[in-house]
């Protein structure tokens, strides 16, 4: 009975913390697709924090997470490119 209570408490704590935090991929896509350039820097910062948190989770965990680790790196690279574009041009890049 004690095990059941402890495991239930762990599941409840985990689900509460997970539900209050949006997945890094969702925040990343939101930053990339935002049309309002004034909102983009804050969205990039949110995505970068979520990516860093997820990278920390993967670093501390076990298992084969190579694909997600690569995706995290690629996402940070894309966010950096978007930040640079906004900083240099003050706007989004023009499409051809």
C-alpha angles and dihedrals in degrees: 000000000000091000091052092052093047094047091046090051090050092050092048093049092047095048092048094051092044094049092052092053122063117223115265092239092058092050091045094053091045090055092048095048100042110120096193104085091199091063096044099082092056091045091050090051091050091050092047091052091049091048092049091049092050092047088053090051092051092047091053095044134072131238138066107304099151095125093051091044089054090047090052091052092048091048092052090049092052092047090050090051091050091049091049092049091052093045095049100038102022088227143051119289115267118249119234 
